[in-house]
Amino acid sequence: MYLTKEVKAEIFAKHGQSATNTGSTEGQIALFTFRINHLTGHLKANRHDYNTERSLVKLVGKRRSLLDYLKKKEIHNYRVLLKELYIRKESNESSCQLASFCFIEI
């Protein structure tokens, strides 16, 4: 099994407040990212596994909602976590703030 107790404890110890605090937002996002990376690798080998694809989409949605919550509550922790986990959020908002106008490609 790819996700053992030790791996979970390590993820929560590194990104959460402690190894036993499994409810922290940062720890949950890190755990979801680990699972998303694993499922992505699985789908590269098994292209027609639609159940796994559905699970991956649901996980990405859960992670996205947690990231939005973290961004709203603690913007500094949000930015640090994005850098640590190599999660890129591409949005037109950041480029529009720098320019006086913004073109959105369709």
C-alpha positions as CSV (number, residue, x, y, z in Angstrom):
1,M,0.0,0.0,0.0
2,Y,1.4,3.4,-0.9
3,L,0.0,5.4,2.0
4,T,1.0,3.8,5.3
5,K,0.7,5.2,8.8
6,E,4.4,6.3,8.7
7,V,4.0,8.2,5.5
8,K,0.9,10.0,6.8
9,A,2.6,10.9,10.1
10,E,5.6,12.2,8.1
11,I,3.3,14.4,5.9
12,F,1.4,15.8,8.9
13,A,4.6,16.3,10.8
14,K,6.2,18.3,8.0
15,H,3.2,20.4,6.9
16,G,0.8,20.3,9.8
17,Q,1.5,21.5,13.3
18,S,2.3,18.0,14.6
19,A,2.2,14.4,13.5
20,T,-1.0,13.7,15.4
21,N,-2.8,16.9,14.2
22,T,-4.5,15.4,11.2
23,G,-7.1,18.1,11.0
24,S,-4.9,21.0,10.1
25,T,-5.7,22.6,6.7
26,E,-2.0,22.6,5.6
27,G,-1.7,18.9,6.5
28,Q,-4.9,17.9,4.7
29,I,-3.7,19.8,1.6
30,A,-0.3,18.1,1.7
31,L,-2.0,14.7,2.1
32,F,-4.4,15.4,-0.9
33,T,-1.4,16.5,-3.0
34,F,0.5,13.3,-2.2
35,R,-2.6,11.2,-3.2
36,I,-3.2,13.3,-6.3
37,N,0.4,12.7,-7.4
38,H,0.0,9.0,-6.9
39,L,-3.3,8.8,-8.8
40,T,-1.8,10.9,-11.6
41,G,1.0,8.3,-12.0
42,H,-1.5,5.5,-11.9
43,L,-3.6,7.1,-14.6
44,K,-0.6,7.6,-16.9
45,A,-0.2,3.8,-16.9
46,N,-3.9,3.0,-16.9
47,R,-5.6,5.4,-19.2
48,H,-9.0,3.8,-19.2
49,D,-9.4,3.6,-15.4
50,Y,-12.4,5.9,-15.2
51,N,-13.2,5.3,-11.5
52,T,-9.7,6.5,-10.6
53,E,-10.1,9.5,-12.9
54,R,-13.3,10.4,-11.1
55,S,-11.6,10.0,-7.7
56,L,-8.8,12.2,-8.9
57,V,-11.2,15.0,-10.0
58,K,-13.0,14.8,-6.6
59,L,-9.7,15.1,-4.8
60,V,-8.5,18.0,-6.8
61,G,-11.8,19.8,-6.0
62,K,-11.4,19.1,-2.3
63,R,-7.9,20.4,-2.4
64,R,-9.0,23.5,-4.3
65,S,-11.6,24.3,-1.7
66,L,-9.2,23.9,1.2
67,L,-6.7,26.1,-0.7
68,D,-9.3,28.7,-1.1
69,Y,-10.1,28.6,2.6
70,L,-6.5,28.8,3.5
71,K,-6.0,31.8,1.1
72,K,-8.9,33.6,2.8
73,K,-7.8,32.9,6.4
74,E,-4.0,32.9,6.3
75,I,-2.5,34.2,3.1
76,H,1.1,33.8,4.2
77,N,0.7,30.1,5.0
78,Y,-1.1,29.7,1.7
79,R,1.9,31.1,-0.3
80,V,4.4,29.1,1.7
81,L,2.4,25.9,1.2
82,L,2.2,26.5,-2.6
83,K,5.9,26.8,-2.8
84,E,6.6,23.8,-0.6
85,L,4.2,21.5,-2.5
86,Y,5.0,22.9,-6.0
87,I,1.3,23.7,-6.6
88,R,0.8,26.3,-9.2
89,K,-2.4,28.3,-9.3
90,E,-2.5,30.1,-12.6
91,S,-5.0,32.9,-12.7
92,N,-5.5,36.0,-14.7
93,E,-6.1,38.0,-11.5
94,S,-2.4,38.5,-10.7
95,S,-1.5,39.6,-14.2
96,C,-4.5,41.9,-14.3
97,Q,-3.5,43.6,-11.1
98,L,-0.1,44.6,-12.6
99,A,-1.5,46.0,-15.8
100,S,-4.0,48.7,-16.2
101,F,-6.0,46.5,-18.5
102,C,-6.3,42.7,-19.0
103,F,-6.9,40.6,-22.1
104,I,-8.4,37.2,-21.5
105,E,-7.8,34.7,-24.2
106,I,-10.7,32.6,-25.2
